[in-house]
Amino acid sequence: MNDLLDKLSPDILANFENIDFEGLIKIELQDDSPLTCYLELNGKIEIKESIAEDKYPDMIIRGQSSDLSALLNGKMTFSDGFVSERVSFVGDLAKITTFKNAVQKVLKT
């Protein structure tokens, strides 16, 4: 669990804390030391190394930690992330759209 916290904090976790979104997100960081974890967002953040076999994430976010941080900080737009294939989103399209809108709402304030 400490590897997860070291890899995700402080930038990425701080950005997720501000997002008004509920759901289970699988994060696949494709850095030199790849890392996979799950974030349960429901007014707070729960970080999990794994989930029950009968549960499925609402979406999977893949990319390098620096790119994910840039996306959540507004330094990279979702369009740039998609087109450049630096960040990818897979899963429930409605949840992905809701997540994107929630991130953009935080960036506007």
ZAKOL-946154 format. One line per field, with one value per atom (N, C-alpha, C): residue in one letter; z, x, y; residue number from 1. Coordinates in steps of 0.1 Angstrom, whole numbers. Atoms other than C-alpha are relative to their C-alpha. Layout:
N
code = A ...
up = Z ...
east = X ...
north = Y ...
pos = NUM ...
! end
This chain:
109
code = M M M N N N D D D L L L L L L D D D K K K L L L S S S P P P D D D I I I L L L A A A N N N F F F E E E N N N I I I D D D F F F E E E G G G L L L I I I K K K I I I E E E L L L Q Q Q D D D D D D S S S P P P L L L T T T C C C Y Y Y L L L E E E L L L N N N G G G K K K I I I E E E I I I K K K E E E S S S I I I A A A E E E D D D K K K Y Y Y P P P D D D M M M I I I I I I R R R G G G Q Q Q S S S S S S D D D L L L S S S A A A L L L L L L N N N G G G K K K M M M T T T F F F S S S D D D G G G F F F V V V S S S E E E R R R V V V S S S F F F V V V G G G D D D L L L A A A K K K I I I T T T T T T F F F K K K N N N A A A V V V Q Q Q K K K V V V L L L K K K T T T
up = 0 0 0 -1 7 -14 14 -30 -7 6 -40 4 -5 -18 -5 5 -28 -14 15 -65 -3 3 -63 7 -7 -39 -2 -4 -35 -11 11 -69 -5 6 -83 11 -10 -50 4 -4 -42 -11 10 -76 0 -1 -72 12 -11 -38 -3 4 -55 -10 11 -81 5 -4 -76 -9 8 -89 9 -8 -75 -9 8 -89 4 -2 -90 -12 11 -111 1 0 -120 -7 5 -125 -4 5 -146 -4 3 -143 -8 9 -171 0 -2 -156 -1 0 -154 9 -10 -124 -1 2 -136 13 -13 -109 -4 1 -108 13 -12 -82 -3 2 -77 10 -8 -64 0 -2 -50 5 -3 -51 4 -4 -31 11 -10 -13 8 -6 -1 -9 9 -17 8 -5 -9 -10 9 -24 3 -2 -30 -9 8 -43 -9 8 -56 5 -3 -56 -1 1 -53 -14 14 -83 -7 6 -88 -2 2 -89 -12 12 -120 1 -1 -123 -10 9 -139 -12 11 -160 4 -2 -164 -6 5 -168 -1 3 -184 -4 5 -188 11 -9 -171 11 -11 -137 -4 3 -151 -10 9 -179 7 -8 -155 9 -8 -132 -8 9 -161 -4 4 -172 12 -12 -136 4 -3 -132 -11 11 -165 -9 9 -181 -13 13 -207 0 2 -221 -2 3 -224 -15 15 -262 -3 2 -261 5 -6 -239 -9 8 -262 -14 13 -295 0 -1 -284 6 -6 -267 12 -12 -236 12 -11 -214 -7 6 -223 11 -8 -208 -6 5 -211 10 -9 -197 -3 1 -191 -6 6 -215 8 -8 -193 12 -12 -163 -4 5 -184 -2 3 -196 13 -13 -160 7 -6 -148 -7 8 -176 4 -3 -168 14 -14 -130 1 0 -137 -6 6 -160 9 -10 -134 11 -10 -108 -6 6 -132 -3 3 -139 13 -12 -102 6
east = 8 0 9 -9 29 5 -4 40 -11 12 5 0 0 6 11 -12 41 -2 1 33 -12 12 -1 0 1 6 13 12 6 -9 7 -4 -13 12 -27 -11 10 -45 -7 6 -50 -10 9 -66 -13 12 -89 -9 7 -100 -10 9 -116 -11 10 -136 -13 13 -173 -5 3 -176 -1 2 -188 2 -2 -175 14 -12 -147 9 -9 -117 12 -12 -89 11 -11 -56 11 -11 -29 11 -11 3 10 -9 26 14 -13 58 11 -11 92 -3 5 78 -15 15 42 -7 8 15 -14 14 -21 -7 8 -46 -14 13 -82 -3 4 -97 -16 14 -132 -3 4 -146 -15 14 -177 -1 -1 -171 13 -14 -138 7 -8 -110 4 -5 -104 9 -10 -73 0 0 -74 11 -10 -47 -8 8 -74 -15 14 -112 -5 7 -136 -1 1 -138 -13 13 -174 -3 1 -168 8 -7 -157 1 -1 -144 -9 8 -166 9 -10 -135 14 -14 -99 7 -9 -74 14 -13 -41 9 -10 -10 11 -11 21 -5 5 17 1 -1 30 -11 11 4 -13 12 -24 -1 -1 -13 -3 2 -12 -14 14 -47 -8 8 -61 3 -4 -42 -4 4 -55 12 -12 -20 -1 3 -33 -15 15 -68 -3 5 -88 2 -1 -87 15 -14 -49 4 -3 -47 -4 5 -69 7 -6 -54 15 -14 -18 2 1 -28 9 -8 -9 -8 9 -39 -12 11 -66 -10 11 -100 -8 7 -118 -11 11 -152 -13 14 -187 1 -1 -190 -7 7 -215 8 -8 -192 13 -12 -162 -4 4 -181 -3 2 -193 13 -14 -157 6 -6 -145 -6 7 -171 3 -3 -164 14 -14 -126 -1 1 -134 -7 6 -157 9 -10 -130 10 -11 -105 -5 6 -129 -1 2 -132 13
north = -12 0 13 -12 24 4 -2 20 8 -7 32 14 -14 62 8 -8 72 4 -3 69 10 -8 86 14 -12 114 8 -8 143 5 -6 156 -7 8 129 -1 2 122 14 -13 159 5 -4 164 -8 9 134 5 -4 148 11 -11 178 -3 3 160 -6 4 156 -12 12 120 -11 13 87 -11 12 55 -7 8 29 2 -2 38 -9 7 15 9 -8 34 -9 7 19 10 -9 40 -8 7 31 6 -7 46 -11 10 29 -12 10 10 0 0 2 -3 1 4 -1 1 -6 1 -1 4 4 -4 12 11 -11 44 0 -1 44 14 -14 79 1 -1 86 11 -10 119 0 2 106 -10 9 85 -12 12 49 -6 6 34 -15 14 -3 -7 7 -27 -10 9 -51 2 0 -55 -14 13 -84 -5 5 -107 3 -4 -98 15 -14 -61 4 -5 -42 15 -15 -6 6 -8 20 5 -4 31 -4 2 24 12 -11 53 -5 5 44 12 -10 66 1 -3 79 9 -8 95 15 -14 128 5 -4 128 1 0 119 13 -12 147 13 -12 172 1 0 162 5 -5 167 14 -14 200 10 -9 214 4 -3 215 -8 8 189 -1 2 189 -14 13 158 -3 2 162 -3 2 165 -14 13 134 -11 10 114 -1 0 125 -5 3 121 -15 14 87 0 0 98 -4 5 91 -7 7 66 -3 3 60 -12 11 27 -3 4 17 6 -6 31 14 -14 61 10 -10 78 4 -3 75 8 -7 87 14 -13 117 8 -6 125 4 -2 122 12 -11 145 13 -12 171 5 -3 169 6 -5 175 14 -13 204 11 -9 219 5 -4 219 9 -9 235 14 -13 264 8 -7 273 4
pos = 1 1 1 2 2 2 3 3 3 4 4 4 5 5 5 6 6 6 7 7 7 8 8 8 9 9 9 10 10 10 11 11 11 12 12 12 13 13 13 14 14 14 15 15 15 16 16 16 17 17 17 18 18 18 19 19 19 20 20 20 21 21 21 22 22 22 23 23 23 24 24 24 25 25 25 26 26 26 27 27 27 28 28 28 29 29 29 30 30 30 31 31 31 32 32 32 33 33 33 34 34 34 35 35 35 36 36 36 37 37 37 38 38 38 39 39 39 40 40 40 41 41 41 42 42 42 43 43 43 44 44 44 45 45 45 46 46 46 47 47 47 48 48 48 49 49 49 50 50 50 51 51 51 52 52 52 53 53 53 54 54 54 55 55 55 56 56 56 57 57 57 58 58 58 59 59 59 60 60 60 61 61 61 62 62 62 63 63 63 64 64 64 65 65 65 66 66 66 67 67 67 68 68 68 69 69 69 70 70 70 71 71 71 72 72 72 73 73 73 74 74 74 75 75 75 76 76 76 77 77 77 78 78 78 79 79 79 80 80 80 81 81 81 82 82 82 83 83 83 84 84 84 85 85 85 86 86 86 87 87 87 88 88 88 89 89 89 90 90 90 91 91 91 92 92 92 93 93 93 94 94 94 95 95 95 96 96 96 97 97 97 98 98 98 99 99 99 100 100 100 101 101 101 102 102 102 103 103 103 104 104 104 105 105 105 106 106 106 107 107 107 108 108 108 109 109 109
! end
